[in-house]
Amino acid sequence: MNTVVLIPTLNEAKAIKQTIDDVFRYLPDCLVLVLDSYSKDGTADIARGSGAIVWDTKKGGKGIAVRSILPKVFASFRADYFVMIDGDFTYPAKYLPQIIERLNDGADVGIGYRNKRAKGSMSCLNIIGNWGLSMIASVLYGVYVRDVCSGMWGFRRNALLNYKLSSDGFTLEADLFANTVKGKHKLAQIPIEYRARLDGSIAKLGVRDGFKIGWFLIKGRFRR
């Protein structure tokens, strides 16, 4: 077991089995760890039945859920690579081996940037907002990032161990990017496809979340 796949979830019963099955299809020897924020729709039970380990995390958003559990993850699993992917089946797991290959070739961090988007997967507002946030991040940190809000990331163990995360909700990805640049980690960006959600809904991020992410990027740039 050389790779641990982290899947943060909150009420993803409709998609978590497909997500886990997709991961095992392309990374059959990995360990899948679902970080569940006390879902009420049976997500945890479905994940266990699909072959994943499930750990409950702190409530309060994706950021606090992930950063609160990472010390336990590092203490429990001696894997070389850690991959994070959303549990809504929008990110195809077929790209995970490419990310791990780039890490194996010397990158410290890999991002799957959404180069192709299925019809109905993102609203026009989400597309524009994500582009704007990525440009803000690129200018502020001096490193061009194509998709700062991507839900598919990969890390070398030694890189992720040094991250000092401080985000709570949907600012997690901005926090990961800020730590990547400020830690002088080598970044690889891999073009991926992005699926529509199985339930027909679009991205959860709203205008208010976008402003929070932008402000987090600004504060993070000047934080010691």
Rosetta blueprint (number, residue, H / E / L):
1 M L
2 N L
3 T E
4 V E
5 V E
6 L E
7 I E
8 P E
9 T E
10 L L
11 N L
12 E L
13 A L
14 K L
15 A L
16 I H
17 K H
18 Q H
19 T H
20 I H
21 D H
22 D H
23 V H
24 F H
25 R H
26 Y H
27 L L
28 P L
29 D L
30 C L
31 L E
32 V E
33 L E
34 V E
35 L E
36 D E
37 S L
38 Y L
39 S L
40 K L
41 D L
42 G L
43 T H
44 A H
45 D H
46 I H
47 A H
48 R H
49 G H
50 S L
51 G L
52 A L
53 I E
54 V E
55 W E
56 D E
57 T L
58 K L
59 K L
60 G L
61 G L
62 K H
63 G H
64 I H
65 A H
66 V H
67 R H
68 S H
69 I H
70 L H
71 P H
72 K H
73 V H
74 F H
75 A H
76 S H
77 F L
78 R L
79 A L
80 D L
81 Y E
82 F E
83 V E
84 M E
85 I E
86 D L
87 G L
88 D L
89 F L
90 T L
91 Y L
92 P L
93 A H
94 K H
95 Y H
96 L H
97 P H
98 Q H
99 I H
100 I H
101 E H
102 R H
103 L H
104 N H
105 D L
106 G L
107 A L
108 D L
109 V E
110 G E
111 I E
112 G E
113 Y E
114 R E
115 N E
116 K E
117 R E
118 A L
119 K L
120 G L
121 S L
122 M L
123 S L
124 C H
125 L H
126 N H
127 I H
128 I H
129 G H
130 N H
131 W H
132 G H
133 L H
134 S H
135 M H
136 I H
137 A H
138 S H
139 V H
140 L H
141 Y H
142 G L
143 V L
144 Y L
145 V L
146 R L
147 D L
148 V L
149 C L
150 S L
151 G L
152 M E
153 W E
154 G E
155 F E
156 R E
157 R H
158 N H
159 A H
160 L H
161 L H
162 N L
163 Y L
164 K L
165 L L
166 S L
167 S L
168 D L
169 G L
170 F L
171 T L
172 L H
173 E H
174 A H
175 D H
176 L H
177 F H
178 A H
179 N H
180 T H
181 V H
182 K H
183 G L
184 K L
185 H L
186 K L
187 L E
188 A E
189 Q E
190 I E
191 P E
192 I E
193 E E
194 Y E
195 R L
196 A L
197 R L
198 L L
199 D L
200 G L
201 S L
202 I L
203 A L
204 K L
205 L L
206 G L
207 V H
208 R H
209 D H
210 G H
211 F H
212 K H
213 I H
214 G H
215 W H
216 F H
217 L H
218 I H
219 K H
220 G H
221 R H
222 F H
223 R L
224 R L
